[in-house]
Amino acid sequence: MKKILLLTIIGLISLSQATKAQTLYFPPLSAAATWDTISPASLGWCLNEIDTLYDYLQQQDTKGFIVLKDGKIVLEKYFGTFTKDSLWYWASAGKTITSFLVGKAQEENYLSITDTSSKYLGAGWTNCTITQENKIKIRNQLTMTSGLDDGVPDNHCTIDTCLNYLADAGTRWAYHNAPYTLLESVLTTATGTPINTYTQTKLKTKTGITGAWTNVDYDNVFFSKVRSMARFGLLIQNNCIWNNDTLLYDTTYVQQMTNTSQSLNLSYGYLWWLNGKSSYMVPTSQIVFPGSYAPAAPIDMFAGLGKNGQIVSVSKSLGLVVVRMGNQATSGEVPTQLCNGIWEKLNSVMCNLTSINETISNTTTISIFPNPANSEINIVLPSNDNTQIEITNAMGQLIIKDQNKNKIDISNLKNGLYFISVKHGQQTYTQNIIKQQ
């Protein structure tokens, strides 16, 4: 029954997209022009929860934060000396721009994502045999399935001796920066245009985005203002149509960008991270974790995620674009925990809204906190009757099993990632938690 309801909701959302697109607001192309706002109070949001959200962001060393509702700014906050005119890097969140540009280059017949990468990078761009190398397609670079060894000392290194065979392309998912970075060379060779020029003509002049690609060691990193990242999120929210200007007509590619691209990591599209899937993988690991990487977010949310907490997150069902820029010492390559934490706090702000996953199972409210945790985990349940709690480690081994508990002692656990599963009646709620001192 839940599956039928979910399909019905998704169907209604899809049918309403054309109508909803007409209600979206698009800011003027000039950065100096006024960007329309909408007050949280007019949306019925809980104003007393906003400071809690901002306190959390400040604790996480955030520099800039913005939330768009149907294109209008509803929340915007800058911390310290950072302002709306400050520049910051997108890190791996900028991969999403590359995804758009590859789709545009394919639409303009400069390339096909089914082409071998060596067609544009030249034979011998890897340290593989010719047979192994020729199995790598542009699509493998888009989906992190090149089969190249991500366990080399520097997986950002794009020199051929760093690009070693580990598995046939398409048979292994691994978050490997170097094959992605080389998509720039694929684009510039295919189009005959420098990457900044191609970005300018195909994206920036159409949307008012400012910023530029800059070489940082092996990586090519996009730098911009917070509002520029929000503009990009709004473009993707509206299926690559800016106001009435269609920037990418290939609706098949647009759909593929933000949907599961392979069967290995269900939560990965074309360089976008997808929420609401039954499992996900993370960088430097071959473990398939159960559940969504951001259970607090709507199931239709997808995001560009970058090192130190660079986030552009989109939910079409809620009409939201959420952008966060800044530092975060513990976020790693992909800040899934921070993304989830922001949505947790944002849910409290949007107190009158119910996300799709809450609509489907709104009979039980379960809250697990804090996360990360030190010595104990608190579990809030409607009742303690017929409840079973299990904690497993990253290898899937059962560590703790309890019944009818509101506090779980984890003081003896080693630091790391764990999964807590709460079975309450006929429902099961699963959340990943971090144990740290």
C-alpha positions as CSV (number, residue, x, y, z in Angstrom):
1,M,0.0,0.0,0.0
2,K,2.9,2.4,0.9
3,K,4.5,1.7,-2.5
4,I,1.3,2.5,-4.3
5,L,0.9,5.7,-2.3
6,L,4.5,6.7,-3.1
7,L,4.0,6.1,-6.8
8,T,0.8,8.1,-6.7
9,I,2.5,11.0,-5.0
10,I,5.4,11.0,-7.4
11,G,3.0,10.8,-10.3
12,L,1.1,13.8,-9.1
13,I,4.3,15.7,-8.6
14,S,5.4,14.9,-12.2
15,L,2.0,16.0,-13.6
16,S,2.2,19.2,-11.7
17,Q,5.7,20.2,-12.8
18,A,4.5,22.1,-15.9
19,T,2.0,24.1,-13.8
20,K,4.5,24.6,-11.0
21,A,7.2,25.8,-13.3
22,Q,5.0,28.7,-14.2
23,T,5.0,29.9,-10.6
24,L,8.7,29.8,-10.2
25,Y,10.4,33.2,-9.8
26,F,13.7,33.8,-11.6
27,P,16.0,36.7,-10.5
28,P,17.2,39.2,-13.0
29,L,20.4,38.4,-14.8
30,S,22.2,41.3,-13.3
31,A,23.8,40.5,-10.0
32,A,23.2,44.1,-8.9
33,A,19.4,43.8,-9.4
34,T,17.1,43.0,-6.5
35,W,16.4,39.4,-5.9
36,D,12.8,39.0,-4.7
37,T,12.3,37.6,-1.2
38,I,9.5,35.8,0.6
39,S,9.2,35.9,4.4
40,P,9.3,32.7,6.4
41,A,6.3,34.1,8.3
42,S,4.2,34.2,5.2
43,L,4.9,30.5,4.6
44,G,3.8,29.7,8.2
45,W,7.3,28.6,9.2
46,C,8.4,28.6,12.8
47,L,10.4,31.8,13.3
48,N,11.7,30.7,16.7
49,E,13.5,27.8,15.0
50,I,15.6,29.9,12.6
51,D,18.2,30.9,15.2
52,T,18.7,27.3,16.1
53,L,19.4,26.6,12.4
54,Y,21.8,29.5,12.2
55,D,23.5,28.4,15.4
56,Y,24.1,25.0,14.0
57,L,25.5,26.4,10.8
58,Q,27.8,28.6,12.7
59,Q,29.0,25.7,14.8
60,Q,29.8,23.9,11.5
61,D,32.0,26.8,10.4
62,T,29.6,27.9,7.6
63,K,30.4,31.0,5.6
64,G,27.3,31.5,3.5
65,F,23.8,29.9,3.5
66,I,20.7,30.5,1.4
67,V,17.3,28.9,0.9
68,L,15.1,29.5,-2.1
69,K,11.4,28.8,-2.1
70,D,10.0,28.6,-5.6
71,G,13.0,30.8,-6.7
72,K,12.6,33.6,-4.0
73,I,15.0,34.0,-1.1
74,V,13.4,32.9,2.1
75,L,16.5,32.5,4.2
76,E,20.0,34.1,3.7
77,K,22.7,34.3,6.2
78,Y,26.4,35.1,6.2
79,F,28.9,34.5,9.0
80,G,32.0,36.4,10.1
81,T,33.4,38.6,7.4
82,F,31.9,36.6,4.6
83,T,29.2,38.5,2.5
84,K,27.0,37.8,-0.4
85,D,29.7,39.2,-2.6
86,S,32.5,36.9,-1.3
87,L,33.9,34.2,-3.5
88,W,34.3,30.6,-2.4
89,Y,35.0,27.3,-4.0
90,W,32.4,24.6,-4.9
91,A,34.9,21.7,-4.6
92,S,33.1,18.5,-5.8
93,A,29.8,20.3,-5.8
94,G,31.1,21.8,-9.0
95,K,31.0,18.3,-10.6
96,T,27.3,19.1,-11.2
97,I,28.2,22.0,-13.5
98,T,30.4,19.6,-15.5
99,S,27.5,17.2,-15.8
100,F,25.4,20.0,-17.3
101,L,28.1,20.9,-19.7
102,V,28.7,17.4,-20.9
103,G,24.9,17.1,-21.6
104,K,25.0,20.4,-23.6
105,A,28.1,19.2,-25.6
106,Q,26.2,16.0,-26.4
107,E,23.1,17.9,-27.5
108,E,25.3,20.0,-29.8
109,N,26.8,16.9,-31.3
110,Y,30.3,17.5,-30.1
111,L,30.4,14.2,-28.4
112,S,28.3,11.2,-27.2
113,I,28.6,9.9,-23.7
114,T,28.8,6.4,-25.2
115,D,32.1,7.5,-26.9
116,T,35.3,6.0,-25.6
117,S,37.2,8.6,-23.5
118,S,40.4,7.9,-25.5
119,K,38.7,9.4,-28.5
120,Y,39.2,12.8,-26.9
121,L,42.0,12.1,-24.4
122,G,44.2,10.1,-26.8
123,A,45.5,6.6,-26.6
124,G,47.5,5.9,-23.5
125,W,45.8,8.4,-21.2
126,T,45.8,5.7,-18.5
127,N,48.3,3.1,-17.4
128,C,46.0,0.3,-18.7
129,T,46.3,-1.9,-21.7
130,I,44.6,-0.6,-24.8
131,T,41.8,-3.2,-24.4
132,Q,41.2,-2.1,-20.8
133,E,41.4,1.6,-21.6
134,N,39.0,1.4,-24.6
135,K,36.3,0.0,-22.3
136,I,36.2,3.4,-20.5
137,K,33.5,5.6,-21.9
138,I,32.5,9.2,-21.1
139,R,29.5,7.8,-19.3
140,N,31.8,5.9,-16.9
141,Q,33.5,9.2,-16.1
142,L,30.1,10.7,-15.3
143,T,29.0,7.8,-13.1
144,M,32.3,7.0,-11.2
145,T,32.5,3.6,-12.9
146,S,35.8,3.9,-14.8
147,G,37.2,0.8,-13.0
148,L,40.5,2.7,-12.4
149,D,42.1,2.2,-9.0
150,D,41.0,4.9,-6.6
151,G,43.3,3.6,-3.9
152,V,46.4,5.1,-5.4
153,P,48.4,7.6,-3.1
154,D,46.6,10.5,-4.8
155,N,43.4,9.8,-6.5
156,H,43.3,13.4,-7.8
157,C,46.4,12.7,-9.9
158,T,45.6,12.8,-13.6
159,I,49.0,11.6,-14.9
160,D,48.8,8.3,-16.8
161,T,50.9,6.4,-14.2
162,C,48.4,7.3,-11.5
163,L,45.5,5.8,-13.6
164,N,45.8,2.0,-13.0
165,Y,43.5,-0.8,-14.0
166,L,41.5,-2.4,-11.1
167,A,38.3,-3.6,-12.8
168,D,36.6,-3.4,-16.1
169,A,34.7,-0.2,-16.7
170,G,31.1,-0.4,-15.5
171,T,31.7,-3.2,-13.0
172,R,32.8,-1.2,-10.0
173,W,31.7,2.1,-8.4
174,A,34.3,4.2,-6.7
175,Y,34.5,7.9,-6.0
176,H,37.6,8.7,-8.1
177,N,38.4,12.4,-8.8
178,A,41.0,12.0,-11.5
179,P,38.7,10.4,-14.2
180,Y,36.1,13.1,-13.4
181,T,38.7,15.9,-13.7
182,L,39.7,14.6,-17.2
183,L,36.1,15.4,-18.3
184,E,37.3,18.9,-18.7
185,S,39.9,17.8,-21.3
186,V,37.1,15.7,-23.0
187,L,34.9,18.9,-23.2
188,T,37.7,21.2,-24.4
189,T,38.9,18.8,-27.1
190,A,35.4,17.9,-28.3
191,T,34.1,21.5,-28.4
192,G,37.4,23.2,-29.3
193,T,36.6,25.8,-26.6
194,P,38.3,26.5,-23.2
195,I,36.2,25.4,-20.3
196,N,35.6,28.9,-18.9
197,T,34.4,30.1,-22.3
198,Y,32.1,27.2,-22.8
199,T,30.7,27.7,-19.3
200,Q,30.2,31.4,-20.0
201,T,28.3,31.0,-23.2
202,K,26.2,27.9,-22.3
203,L,25.4,28.7,-18.7
204,K,26.5,31.9,-17.1
205,T,25.2,34.5,-19.6
206,K,21.8,32.7,-19.6
207,T,21.4,32.6,-15.8
208,G,23.4,35.4,-14.3
209,I,25.8,33.0,-12.6
210,T,29.2,34.6,-12.0
211,G,32.4,32.7,-11.2
212,A,35.2,30.8,-12.9
213,W,37.1,27.5,-13.1
214,T,40.5,27.7,-11.5
215,N,43.3,25.1,-11.5
216,V,44.1,23.9,-7.9
217,D,46.8,21.2,-8.1
218,Y,45.4,18.5,-10.4
219,D,41.8,19.7,-9.9
220,N,39.8,22.3,-11.8
221,V,37.7,24.0,-9.2
222,F,34.7,26.4,-9.7
223,F,34.7,29.5,-7.6
224,S,31.6,31.8,-7.2
225,K,29.3,33.6,-4.8
226,V,26.7,31.8,-2.8
227,R,23.9,33.3,-4.9
228,S,25.4,32.0,-8.1
229,M,25.3,28.5,-6.6
230,A,21.6,29.1,-5.8
231,R,21.0,30.2,-9.4
232,F,22.4,27.0,-10.6
233,G,20.2,25.0,-8.2
234,L,17.2,26.9,-9.4
235,L,18.0,26.1,-13.0
236,I,18.3,22.4,-12.3
237,Q,15.1,22.5,-10.2
238,N,13.3,23.7,-13.3
239,N,14.8,21.0,-15.5
240,C,17.5,23.2,-17.1
241,I,15.0,25.9,-18.1
242,W,15.7,29.4,-17.0
243,N,12.5,31.4,-17.0
244,N,11.4,30.6,-20.6
245,D,14.8,30.0,-21.9
246,T,15.6,26.2,-22.3
247,L,19.3,25.7,-21.7
248,L,19.3,22.0,-22.3
249,Y,16.6,20.5,-24.6
250,D,17.7,16.9,-24.2
251,T,15.1,15.9,-21.6
252,T,16.4,12.3,-21.5
253,Y,19.8,13.5,-20.4
254,V,18.2,16.0,-17.9
255,Q,16.3,13.1,-16.4
256,Q,19.3,10.8,-16.3
257,M,21.4,13.4,-14.5
258,T,19.4,13.2,-11.3
259,N,18.3,9.6,-11.4
260,T,20.2,6.3,-10.6
261,S,22.8,5.9,-13.3
262,Q,24.0,2.4,-12.6
263,S,23.2,-0.6,-10.3
264,L,26.2,-0.3,-8.1
265,N,25.5,2.9,-6.2
266,L,21.8,3.6,-6.4
267,S,22.3,7.1,-4.9
268,Y,24.5,8.4,-7.7
269,G,23.4,9.9,-11.0
270,Y,25.6,11.9,-13.4
271,L,27.8,13.4,-10.7
272,W,24.7,14.2,-8.6
273,W,24.0,12.5,-5.2
274,L,20.5,11.2,-5.0
275,N,18.4,10.8,-1.8
276,G,15.6,8.5,-1.0
277,K,17.2,5.3,-2.5
278,S,17.4,2.0,-0.7
279,S,21.1,2.1,-0.4
280,Y,24.2,4.3,-1.0
281,M,28.0,4.2,-1.1
282,V,30.6,6.7,0.1
283,P,34.1,7.6,-1.0
284,T,37.0,5.3,-0.2
285,S,34.7,2.4,0.6
286,Q,33.1,-0.5,-1.3
287,I,30.5,-1.0,1.4
288,V,26.9,-0.6,0.3
289,F,25.1,1.1,3.2
290,P,21.3,0.6,3.7
291,G,18.9,3.5,3.5
292,S,19.3,7.1,2.3
293,Y,22.4,9.2,3.0
294,A,20.1,12.1,4.2
295,P,17.1,10.5,5.9
296,A,15.9,13.9,7.2
297,A,15.6,15.3,3.6
298,P,12.7,14.6,1.2
299,I,13.1,11.4,-0.8
300,D,13.2,13.4,-4.0
301,M,16.1,15.6,-2.9
302,F,19.3,15.5,-4.9
303,A,22.5,17.4,-4.3
304,G,25.9,18.4,-5.4
305,L,28.2,17.7,-2.5
306,G,31.8,18.9,-2.1
307,K,34.7,18.8,0.3
308,N,34.4,20.8,3.5
309,G,30.7,21.1,3.2
310,Q,30.0,22.7,-0.1
311,I,26.3,21.9,-0.8
312,V,23.7,22.7,-3.4
313,S,20.6,20.7,-2.5
314,V,17.3,20.6,-4.5
315,S,13.8,19.3,-3.7
316,K,11.3,19.8,-6.4
317,S,8.4,18.5,-4.3
318,L,9.0,21.3,-1.7
319,G,10.1,23.9,-4.3
320,L,13.4,24.4,-2.4
321,V,17.0,25.0,-3.2
322,V,19.4,24.9,-0.2
323,V,23.0,26.2,-0.6
324,R,25.7,26.0,2.0
325,M,29.3,27.2,1.6
326,G,32.1,27.2,4.1
327,N,34.6,24.9,6.0
328,Q,34.0,21.8,8.0
329,A,37.0,19.9,9.3
330,T,35.3,16.5,9.6
331,S,33.2,16.5,6.4
332,G,35.5,14.5,4.2
333,E,35.1,14.4,0.4
334,V,31.3,14.2,0.5
335,P,29.5,15.9,3.4
336,T,26.5,13.6,3.6
337,Q,26.2,14.0,7.4
338,L,26.2,17.8,7.2
339,C,23.6,17.7,4.4
340,N,21.4,15.6,6.6
341,G,22.0,17.8,9.6
342,I,21.0,20.9,7.7
343,W,17.7,19.3,6.6
344,E,17.0,18.2,10.2
345,K,17.2,21.8,11.4
346,L,15.4,23.1,8.3
347,N,12.5,20.6,8.9
348,S,12.0,22.3,12.3
349,V,11.9,25.7,10.7
350,M,9.4,24.5,8.1
351,C,7.1,23.4,10.9
352,N,3.9,23.5,8.7
353,L,5.4,21.3,6.0
354,T,5.5,17.5,5.7
355,S,8.0,15.9,3.4
356,I,7.0,13.0,1.1
357,N,8.6,10.4,3.3
358,E,6.7,11.7,6.3
359,T,3.5,11.7,4.4
360,I,3.8,8.1,3.6
361,S,4.5,7.0,7.1
362,N,3.1,9.6,9.4
363,T,1.7,7.3,12.0
364,T,4.9,7.1,13.9
365,T,7.3,9.8,14.9
366,I,10.8,8.7,15.8
367,S,13.7,11.0,16.7
368,I,17.3,9.9,17.3
369,F,19.9,12.3,18.6
370,P,22.6,13.5,19.0
371,N,24.5,12.8,15.8
372,P,27.5,12.6,16.1
373,A,27.2,11.1,19.5
374,N,29.7,10.6,22.3
375,S,28.5,8.3,25.1
376,E,24.8,7.7,24.5
377,I,22.0,8.0,22.0
378,N,18.6,9.3,22.8
379,I,15.5,7.8,21.1
380,V,12.2,9.5,21.2
381,L,9.2,7.2,20.4
382,P,5.4,7.7,20.6
383,S,5.5,4.7,23.0
384,N,7.9,2.1,24.2
385,D,5.6,-0.8,23.4
386,N,6.7,-3.4,20.9
387,T,10.0,-1.7,20.0
388,Q,13.3,-3.3,19.1
389,I,16.5,-1.4,18.6
390,E,19.6,-2.7,16.7
391,I,22.9,-1.1,16.1
392,T,25.2,-2.5,13.4
393,N,28.7,-1.5,12.4
394,A,29.8,-0.5,8.8
395,M,30.4,-4.2,8.1
396,G,26.8,-5.1,8.9
397,Q,27.7,-6.9,12.2
398,L,25.2,-6.6,15.0
399,I,26.8,-4.6,17.9
400,I,23.9,-3.8,20.2
401,K,20.3,-5.2,20.5
402,D,17.8,-3.7,23.0
403,Q,14.1,-3.5,23.5
404,N,11.9,-0.7,24.8
405,K,14.8,1.7,25.5
406,N,15.0,5.5,25.3
407,K,18.7,5.7,25.9
408,I,21.4,3.5,24.4
409,D,24.9,3.4,25.9
410,I,27.5,3.6,23.1
411,S,30.5,4.7,25.3
412,N,32.3,1.4,24.6
413,L,32.0,1.6,20.8
414,K,35.0,2.7,18.7
415,N,34.8,5.9,16.8
416,G,33.2,5.5,13.4
417,L,30.1,5.0,11.3
418,Y,27.2,2.8,12.7
419,F,23.6,2.2,11.7
420,I,20.7,2.2,14.2
421,S,17.5,0.4,13.2
422,V,14.3,1.0,15.3
423,K,11.5,-1.4,14.7
424,H,8.3,0.0,16.2
425,G,5.2,-2.1,15.5
426,Q,5.0,-2.7,11.8
427,Q,7.4,0.2,10.9
428,T,11.2,0.2,10.7
429,Y,13.3,3.4,10.9
430,T,17.0,3.3,10.0
431,Q,19.5,6.1,10.5
432,N,23.3,6.3,10.2
433,I,25.1,7.7,13.2
434,I,28.7,8.8,13.9
435,K,30.4,7.8,17.2
436,Q,33.1,10.2,18.1
437,Q,34.8,11.4,21.3
